[in-house]
Amino acid sequence: MSDRPPFPDVLASVADVEGWMTDDQAARLYDRAADLGAGTRIVEIGSFRARSLIVLASAAEDGVEIVSIDPHAGSDRGPQEIEADQERGDDDHSVYNANLTRAGVRDRVDHVRKMSDDALTDVDGEIDLLYIDGAHRFGPARADIVDWGDKVSGGGVLLIHDSFSSIGVTLALLSTMFLSGEWRYVGRSQSMAEYRRERLGGVERVTNLLRQTLQLPWFVRNVIIKVLLTAKLYPLTRILGHTTRDWPY
């Protein structure tokens, strides 16, 4: 669309929006959303306070359907906030709407306030760009990849946050994507992995497996960093190149 805001402006617009997204990850989201034309569909699972959703909605052409799936139940907000907390969830929901409104994209987004497994029937037809950043535990993460991934169109894109960073998400990838003949691993921006739905032949599957396996040393590094951060051994994380007290993502 001719009036699509340039990426630096979009990045600046989410600078104060709470969430977990690096500049490189924002750029990948922006570029993939900008690739789509009218009549296509974007689905995001796990929108929290709309940081990544604003990037997607700002980049997408007019006529692209954008669906946000998040129960805003106050659960699965991080390792210390797994259990549901309705007051916390309602606050997230209020801030989410305010952030979308301030960014000027609230009317572009259809919000389904349900758990992702309950929302499957709310999205009819195929998805052209699916971004998964929901619950990071193995079971829910695997279910999102399998059940929602089945809805992605041929040639469509699947982006998964906290890949090769979260133990649950990485195990879900190992059990679904590493040996898959339907998903080509494109690459990653830190912990945001990109896959494209394509049929892979025998040699391609081996190459695909190898390319993903090569990310596992980075995963081990991230797990060690998280252990050190939990133990408050901050100087040791710097040896591994981690200079903040935030978990690697």
DOGU-966732 format. One record per residue (C-alpha): chain; residue in one letter; residue number from 1; x, y, z. Coordinates in nm, 4 decimals. Each point is the difference from the previous one (the first is absolute). Example, Ala and Ser with C-alpha at 12.3 -4.5 7.8 and 13.67 -1.06 7.14 Angstrom:
% residues 2
unit|code|pos|px|py|pz
A|a|1|1.2300|-0.4500|0.7800
A|s|2|0.1370|0.3440|-0.0660
***
This chain:
% residues 249
unit|code|pos|px|py|pz
A|m|1|0.0000|0.0000|0.0000
A|s|2|0.1323|0.3424|-0.0877
A|d|3|-0.0602|0.1445|0.3472
A|r|4|0.1797|-0.2814|0.1863
A|p|5|0.2160|0.1672|0.2674
A|p|6|0.3736|-0.0650|-0.0375
A|f|7|0.1480|-0.2558|0.2337
A|p|8|0.2004|0.2497|0.2147
A|d|9|-0.3235|0.1868|0.0751
A|v|10|-0.1792|-0.3212|0.0955
A|l|11|0.2893|-0.1057|0.2204
A|a|12|-0.0090|0.3365|0.1745
A|s|13|-0.3749|-0.0349|0.0528
A|v|14|0.0446|-0.3167|0.2086
A|a|15|0.3067|0.1120|0.1935
A|d|16|-0.2028|0.0481|0.3176
A|v|17|-0.2340|-0.2977|-0.0481
A|e|18|0.0767|-0.2790|0.2427
A|g|19|0.0979|-0.3312|-0.1568
A|w|20|0.2827|-0.2237|-0.1158
A|m|21|0.1167|0.0848|-0.3503
A|t|22|0.3386|0.1110|-0.1290
A|d|23|0.0417|0.2483|-0.2837
A|d|24|0.1077|-0.2816|-0.2335
A|q|25|-0.3083|-0.1985|0.0884
A|a|26|-0.2210|0.3025|-0.0599
A|a|27|0.1611|0.0420|-0.3420
A|r|28|-0.0745|-0.3617|-0.0911
A|l|29|-0.3638|0.0382|0.1052
A|y|30|-0.0301|0.3255|-0.1936
A|d|31|0.1524|-0.1448|-0.3176
A|r|32|-0.2123|-0.3154|-0.0001
A|a|33|-0.3200|0.1945|0.0626
A|a|34|0.0927|0.2493|-0.2731
A|d|35|0.0400|-0.2909|-0.2460
A|l|36|-0.3711|-0.0809|0.0192
A|g|37|-0.2697|0.1372|-0.2258
A|a|38|-0.3669|0.0754|0.0506
A|g|39|-0.2140|-0.3053|0.0709
A|t|40|0.2632|-0.1789|0.2062
A|r|41|-0.0012|-0.0676|0.3721
A|i|42|0.2387|0.0499|0.2929
A|v|43|-0.0552|-0.1785|0.3321
A|e|44|0.1972|0.0721|0.3140
A|i|45|-0.0226|-0.2355|0.2974
A|g|46|0.1012|0.1771|0.3192
A|s|47|-0.0229|0.3771|-0.0362
A|f|48|0.0496|0.1078|0.3637
A|r|49|-0.0024|0.3821|-0.0173
A|a|50|0.0143|0.0198|-0.3830
A|r|51|0.3667|0.0842|-0.0577
A|s|52|0.0512|-0.2430|-0.2886
A|l|53|-0.3611|0.0328|-0.1136
A|i|54|0.0465|0.3722|-0.0648
A|v|55|0.2962|-0.0803|-0.2252
A|l|56|-0.2022|-0.2552|-0.1968
A|a|57|-0.3052|0.2244|-0.0338
A|s|58|0.2089|0.3034|-0.0977
A|a|59|0.1820|-0.1919|-0.2735
A|a|60|-0.2959|-0.1873|-0.1478
A|e|61|-0.1722|0.1321|-0.3104
A|d|62|-0.3623|0.1102|0.0191
A|g|63|-0.2199|-0.3024|-0.0525
A|v|64|0.2209|-0.2393|0.1962
A|e|65|-0.1994|-0.1629|0.2796
A|i|66|0.1778|0.0117|0.3363
A|v|67|-0.1083|-0.2288|0.2838
A|s|68|0.1439|0.0212|0.3496
A|i|69|-0.0553|-0.2953|0.2329
A|d|70|0.0646|0.0594|0.3684
A|p|71|-0.2232|-0.0866|0.2968
A|h|72|0.1472|0.2791|0.2131
A|a|73|-0.0421|-0.2300|0.2963
A|g|74|0.3130|0.1191|0.1774
A|s|75|0.1639|-0.3386|-0.0586
A|d|76|0.3167|-0.1084|-0.1817
A|r|77|0.1504|0.3494|0.0171
A|g|78|0.3413|-0.1375|0.0984
A|p|79|0.1665|-0.2649|0.2179
A|q|80|-0.1293|0.1603|0.3196
A|e|81|-0.3510|0.0697|-0.1316
A|i|82|-0.1359|-0.3294|-0.1297
A|e|83|-0.3270|-0.0157|0.1936
A|a|84|-0.3057|0.1995|-0.1050
A|d|85|-0.0685|0.3300|0.1747
A|q|86|-0.3115|0.1736|-0.1296
A|e|87|0.0854|0.3422|0.1403
A|r|88|0.3381|-0.0156|-0.1687
A|g|89|-0.1608|-0.1256|-0.3208
A|d|90|-0.2605|0.2747|-0.0062
A|d|91|0.2763|0.2563|0.0429
A|d|92|0.1869|-0.1537|-0.2950
A|h|93|-0.3189|0.0160|-0.2061
A|s|94|-0.0557|0.3664|0.0798
A|v|95|0.3604|0.0945|-0.0809
A|y|96|-0.0104|-0.2134|-0.3177
A|n|97|-0.2997|0.1955|-0.1321
A|a|98|0.1492|0.3337|0.1006
A|n|99|0.3270|-0.0817|-0.1767
A|l|100|-0.1762|-0.1034|-0.3210
A|t|101|-0.2122|0.3144|0.0085
A|r|102|0.2982|0.2262|0.0568
A|a|103|0.1806|-0.1660|-0.2936
A|g|104|-0.3049|0.0584|-0.2214
A|v|105|-0.0541|-0.3682|-0.0855
A|r|106|-0.2752|-0.1084|0.2412
A|d|107|-0.2602|-0.0227|-0.2766
A|r|108|0.2267|-0.2281|-0.2028
A|v|109|0.0124|-0.2748|0.2617
A|d|110|-0.2582|-0.2650|0.0846
A|h|111|0.0725|-0.1135|0.3561
A|v|112|-0.1089|-0.3494|0.1034
A|r|113|0.0209|-0.0021|0.3799
A|k|114|0.0379|-0.3744|0.0447
A|m|115|0.2683|-0.2593|0.0634
A|s|116|0.1570|-0.0979|-0.3307
A|d|117|-0.1369|-0.3558|0.0087
A|d|118|-0.3515|0.1349|0.0574
A|a|119|0.0358|0.2536|-0.2811
A|l|120|0.0719|-0.2470|-0.2810
A|t|121|-0.3556|0.0089|-0.1288
A|d|122|-0.0082|0.3815|0.0099
A|v|123|0.2357|0.0179|-0.2976
A|d|124|-0.1517|-0.1500|-0.3129
A|g|125|0.2195|-0.0766|-0.2973
A|e|126|0.3716|0.0357|-0.0591
A|i|127|0.2599|0.2230|0.1631
A|d|128|0.2736|0.1659|-0.2042
A|l|129|0.2140|0.1235|0.2890
A|l|130|-0.0166|-0.1658|0.3416
A|y|131|0.1971|0.1372|0.2928
A|i|132|0.0085|-0.2201|0.3102
A|d|133|0.1004|0.1590|0.3296
A|g|134|-0.2411|-0.1700|0.2358
A|a|135|0.0581|-0.2278|0.2984
A|h|136|0.3604|-0.1218|-0.0014
A|r|137|-0.0548|-0.3275|0.1830
A|f|138|0.0567|-0.3088|-0.2180
A|g|139|-0.3620|-0.1183|-0.0254
A|p|140|-0.1646|0.3303|-0.0959
A|a|141|0.2908|0.1027|-0.2236
A|r|142|-0.0120|-0.3285|-0.1895
A|a|143|-0.3779|0.0187|-0.0353
A|d|144|0.0252|0.3523|-0.1455
A|i|145|0.2628|-0.1097|-0.2520
A|v|146|-0.1951|-0.3084|-0.1076
A|d|147|-0.3606|0.1191|0.0131
A|w|148|0.0461|0.3565|-0.1180
A|g|149|0.2823|-0.0946|-0.2359
A|d|150|-0.2451|-0.2260|-0.1836
A|k|151|-0.1918|0.3143|-0.0966
A|v|152|0.2959|0.1682|-0.1715
A|s|153|-0.0323|0.0115|-0.3774
A|g|154|0.2505|-0.1529|-0.2399
A|g|155|0.2876|0.2474|-0.0255
A|g|156|-0.1223|0.1706|0.3168
A|v|157|0.2254|0.1146|0.2821
A|l|158|0.0176|-0.1206|0.3592
A|l|159|0.1975|0.2053|0.2538
A|i|160|0.0639|-0.1406|0.3475
A|h|161|0.1345|0.2101|0.2855
A|d|162|0.2372|-0.1350|0.2675
A|s|163|0.1209|-0.2748|-0.2319
A|f|164|0.3387|-0.1340|0.1109
A|s|165|-0.0431|0.2011|0.3202
A|s|166|-0.2966|-0.1385|0.1930
A|i|167|0.0393|-0.3668|0.0945
A|g|168|-0.3686|-0.0738|-0.0600
A|v|169|-0.0107|0.1676|-0.3414
A|t|170|0.3272|-0.1581|-0.1105
A|l|171|-0.1202|-0.3474|0.0991
A|a|172|-0.3208|0.0699|-0.1921
A|l|173|0.2088|0.0873|-0.3070
A|l|174|0.2089|-0.3151|0.0401
A|s|175|-0.3132|-0.2125|0.0057
A|t|176|-0.1732|0.1674|-0.2944
A|m|177|0.2216|0.2008|-0.2334
A|f|178|0.3433|-0.1621|-0.0021
A|l|179|-0.1065|-0.3062|-0.1990
A|s|180|-0.2960|0.1587|-0.1765
A|g|181|-0.0353|-0.0297|-0.3737
A|e|182|-0.2414|0.2945|-0.0120
A|w|183|0.1905|0.2863|0.1628
A|r|184|0.3191|0.1572|-0.1305
A|y|185|0.2123|0.1730|0.2637
A|v|186|0.0779|0.3468|-0.1389
A|g|187|0.2053|0.1447|0.2848
A|r|188|-0.0372|0.1954|0.3207
A|s|189|0.0315|0.3432|0.1546
A|q|190|0.1346|-0.0839|0.3448
A|s|191|-0.2750|-0.2283|0.1358
A|m|192|-0.2578|0.0683|-0.2704
A|a|193|0.0156|-0.2907|-0.2443
A|e|194|-0.1554|0.0170|-0.3435
A|y|195|-0.1420|-0.2955|-0.1922
A|r|196|-0.1674|-0.0138|-0.3401
A|r|197|-0.2559|-0.2646|-0.0889
A|e|198|0.1516|-0.1960|-0.2866
A|r|199|0.0242|-0.3651|-0.0991
A|l|200|0.3569|-0.1230|0.0519
A|g|201|0.1711|-0.2895|-0.1771
A|g|202|0.2369|-0.2461|0.1664
A|v|203|0.3211|0.1993|-0.0369
A|e|204|-0.1805|0.3225|0.0891
A|r|205|-0.1313|-0.1586|0.3188
A|v|206|0.3508|-0.0996|0.1068
A|t|207|0.1295|0.3490|-0.0720
A|n|208|-0.2949|0.1495|0.1844
A|l|209|0.0702|-0.2205|0.3025
A|l|210|0.3670|0.0966|-0.0006
A|r|211|-0.0725|0.3732|-0.0201
A|q|212|-0.2271|-0.0214|0.3033
A|t|213|0.2375|-0.2246|0.1928
A|l|214|0.2727|0.2612|-0.0431
A|q|215|-0.2091|0.2364|0.2147
A|l|216|0.0152|-0.2285|0.3044
A|p|217|0.3338|0.1296|0.1376
A|w|218|-0.1596|0.3457|0.0127
A|f|219|-0.2927|-0.1559|0.1861
A|v|220|0.2345|-0.1563|0.2574
A|r|221|0.1672|0.3387|0.0486
A|n|222|-0.3380|0.1619|0.0642
A|v|223|-0.0974|-0.2636|0.2558
A|i|224|0.3293|0.0511|0.1851
A|i|225|-0.0557|0.3765|-0.0016
A|k|226|-0.3483|-0.0460|0.1486
A|v|227|0.1396|-0.2216|0.2759
A|l|228|0.2675|0.2588|0.0790
A|l|229|-0.2545|0.2830|0.0011
A|t|230|-0.2264|-0.1961|0.2335
A|a|231|0.2974|-0.0521|0.2323
A|k|232|0.0844|0.3721|-0.0325
A|l|233|0.3455|-0.0821|-0.1309
A|y|234|-0.0117|0.2952|-0.2373
A|p|235|0.3770|0.0373|-0.0640
A|l|236|0.0115|-0.3558|-0.1349
A|t|237|-0.2666|0.0774|-0.2606
A|r|238|0.2280|0.2651|-0.1486
A|i|239|0.2539|-0.2694|-0.0792
A|l|240|-0.2663|-0.1465|-0.2292
A|g|241|-0.0602|0.3392|-0.1603
A|h|242|-0.3218|0.0791|0.1875
A|t|243|0.0195|0.3537|0.1329
A|t|244|-0.3472|0.0554|0.1528
A|r|245|-0.1979|-0.1570|0.2820
A|d|246|-0.2845|-0.0879|-0.2361
A|w|247|-0.0475|-0.3570|-0.1173
A|p|248|0.1344|-0.0577|-0.3512
A|y|249|-0.2683|0.0221|-0.2646
***
